Amino acid sequence: MSSILILGAKSDIAKAIAIEYATHGHDLYLAARNVEALADFATDLQIKTQKKVVLKEFDILDLDKQQNFYASLEEKPEGVISAVGYLGDQLKAQKSQGECGLILATNYTAVVNLLNIIANDFERRGSGFITGISSVAGDRGRKSNYLYGSAKAALTAYLSGLRNRLFDSGVQVLTVKPGFVRTKMTEGMDLPGKLTAQPEEVAKDVYAAQQKGKDILYTKWVWRYVMAIITSIPEWMFKKMSI
Ligand SMILES: NC(=O)c1ccc[n+]([C@@H]2O[C@H](COP(=O)([O-])OP(=O)(O)OC[C@H]3O[C@@H](n4cnc5c(N)ncnc54)[C@H](OP(=O)(O)O)[C@@H]3O)[C@@H](O)[C@H]2O)c1
């Protein structure tokens, strides 16, 4: 069976997704910065699943290297999943151009740059899937994380347009909008248990949604309804709230 490329593969969600796809018979390319940190994980996964796991060093912010990075994949993947993201420090980013730029580039512009390269190849080939991990934070700007949220909103809009463009070529585009997930990104945060998913749960949802050819996935599923309520609050009221 053909291979899957996972970008930002050191993320807890990405690792759970890697396990899910390898278990279902796919070879993997795991791309991350300092990718050697994934060596033990990759070896274990290869032994458990008998699938090929290839590690690729990559930094999404190295825009000039993205074309070569994709060209270096010997066999082009059937699908790509981007888990790259950076929550950043909202308060710092309100004052620091560097932190603000890092949030916007890591969550949006750099991801788009690479997905454009891959989308063009998949379109030419007439097959494949692109799964982008966005966030419910992109559904409405909140004062606590609106720089991250605005980059995710842009990513969501990008994936929507890409899906529209690639529909006729048979390339599937899935937008994933997780709510809270217990990972390195949310370490130390006081998260509400009932609304918080484990990475393994998200991975199963992502795999199932991609296999079913879905367009948009909220995970946990309840977030679809949470966000329907949050986005329906009138702006005059929302600006007085601290959510
Ligand atoms: N956890 C949540 O509650 C939650 C909710 C909604 C959406 N999400 C999204 O889910 C995705 C996975 O997040 P996570 O929760 O698993 O957190 P995470 O572990 O922080 O994952 C983010 C990944 O992005 C990688 N990354 C950041 N900058 C990069 C760069 N310049 N080049 C290459 N990789 C880079 C990180 O690499 P390093 O390991 O090298 O730092 C990390 O592996 C992200 O897109 C996140 O925005 C998470």
Ligand as a Chemical Component Dictionary entry (heavy atoms), coordinates in Angstrom:
data_LIG
# 
_chem_comp.id                   LIG 
_chem_comp.type                 NON-POLYMER 
_chem_comp.pdbx_formal_charge   0 
_chem_comp.three_letter_code    LIG 
# 
loop_
_chem_comp_atom.comp_id 
_chem_comp_atom.atom_id 
_chem_comp_atom.alt_atom_id 
_chem_comp_atom.type_symbol 
_chem_comp_atom.charge 
_chem_comp_atom.model_Cartn_x 
_chem_comp_atom.model_Cartn_y 
_chem_comp_atom.model_Cartn_z 
_chem_comp_atom.pdbx_ordinal 
LIG N1  N1  N 0  -3.378 20.418 21.537 1  
LIG C1  C1  C 0  -4.487 21.065 21.258 2  
LIG O1  O1  O 0  -5.335 21.312 22.150 3  
LIG C2  C2  C 0  -4.788 21.494 19.837 4  
LIG C3  C3  C 0  -6.043 22.050 19.567 5  
LIG C4  C4  C 0  -6.341 22.454 18.277 6  
LIG C5  C5  C 0  -5.422 22.296 17.280 7  
LIG N2  N2  N 1  -4.196 21.774 17.551 8  
LIG C6  C6  C 0  -3.252 21.646 16.444 9  
LIG O2  O2  O 0  -2.852 20.303 16.325 10 
LIG C7  C7  C 0  -1.555 20.245 15.709 11 
LIG C8  C8  C 0  -0.642 19.363 16.536 12 
LIG O3  O3  O 0  -0.454 19.984 17.785 13 
LIG P1  P1  P 0  -0.103 19.237 19.158 14 
LIG O4  O4  O 0  -1.191 19.539 20.095 15 
LIG O5  O5  O -1 0.270  17.818 18.904 16 
LIG O6  O6  O 0  1.114  20.100 19.675 17 
LIG P2  P2  P 0  2.678  20.051 19.385 18 
LIG O7  O7  O 0  3.255  18.814 19.950 19 
LIG O8  O8  O 0  3.227  21.350 19.851 20 
LIG O9  O9  O 0  2.733  19.945 17.792 21 
LIG C9  C9  C 0  3.112  20.962 16.953 22 
LIG C10 C10 C 0  4.207  20.413 16.089 23 
LIG O10 O10 O 0  4.573  21.405 15.131 24 
LIG C11 C11 C 0  5.966  21.297 14.979 25 
LIG N3  N3  N 0  6.606  22.514 14.490 26 
LIG C12 C12 C 0  6.545  23.761 15.025 27 
LIG N4  N4  N 0  7.322  24.589 14.317 28 
LIG C13 C13 C 0  7.897  23.839 13.324 29 
LIG C14 C14 C 0  8.808  24.119 12.289 30 
LIG N5  N5  N 0  9.329  25.345 12.132 31 
LIG N6  N6  N 0  9.165  23.130 11.438 32 
LIG C15 C15 C 0  8.669  21.871 11.599 33 
LIG N7  N7  N 0  7.818  21.524 12.602 34 
LIG C16 C16 C 0  7.444  22.514 13.444 35 
LIG C17 C17 C 0  6.480  21.033 16.390 36 
LIG O11 O11 O 0  7.796  20.529 16.278 37 
LIG P3  P3  P 0  8.743  20.321 17.553 38 
LIG O12 O12 O 0  8.259  19.033 18.170 39 
LIG O13 O13 O 0  10.101 20.243 16.959 40 
LIG O14 O14 O 0  8.529  21.513 18.450 41 
LIG C18 C18 C 0  5.452  20.051 16.903 42 
LIG O15 O15 O 0  5.836  18.732 16.657 43 
LIG C19 C19 C 0  -1.072 21.695 15.609 44 
LIG O16 O16 O 0  -1.296 22.178 14.311 45 
LIG C20 C20 C 0  -1.971 22.419 16.612 46 
LIG O17 O17 O 0  -2.093 23.781 16.277 47 
LIG C21 C21 C 0  -3.850 21.354 18.803 48 
# 
loop_
_chem_comp_bond.comp_id 
_chem_comp_bond.atom_id_1 
_chem_comp_bond.atom_id_2 
_chem_comp_bond.value_order 
_chem_comp_bond.pdbx_ordinal 
LIG N1  C1  SING 1  
LIG C1  O1  DOUB 2  
LIG C1  C2  SING 3  
LIG C2  C3  SING 4  
LIG C2  C21 DOUB 5  
LIG C3  C4  DOUB 6  
LIG C4  C5  SING 7  
LIG C5  N2  DOUB 8  
LIG N2  C6  SING 9  
LIG N2  C21 SING 10 
LIG C6  O2  SING 11 
LIG C6  C20 SING 12 
LIG O2  C7  SING 13 
LIG C7  C8  SING 14 
LIG C7  C19 SING 15 
LIG C8  O3  SING 16 
LIG O3  P1  SING 17 
LIG P1  O4  DOUB 18 
LIG P1  O5  SING 19 
LIG P1  O6  SING 20 
LIG O6  P2  SING 21 
LIG P2  O7  DOUB 22 
LIG P2  O8  SING 23 
LIG P2  O9  SING 24 
LIG O9  C9  SING 25 
LIG C9  C10 SING 26 
LIG C10 O10 SING 27 
LIG C10 C18 SING 28 
LIG O10 C11 SING 29 
LIG C11 N3  SING 30 
LIG C11 C17 SING 31 
LIG N3  C12 SING 32 
LIG N3  C16 SING 33 
LIG C12 N4  DOUB 34 
LIG N4  C13 SING 35 
LIG C13 C14 SING 36 
LIG C13 C16 DOUB 37 
LIG C14 N5  SING 38 
LIG C14 N6  DOUB 39 
LIG N6  C15 SING 40 
LIG C15 N7  DOUB 41 
LIG N7  C16 SING 42 
LIG C17 O11 SING 43 
LIG C17 C18 SING 44 
LIG O11 P3  SING 45 
LIG P3  O12 DOUB 46 
LIG P3  O13 SING 47 
LIG P3  O14 SING 48 
LIG C18 O15 SING 49 
LIG C19 O16 SING 50 
LIG C19 C20 SING 51 
LIG C20 O17 SING 52 
# 
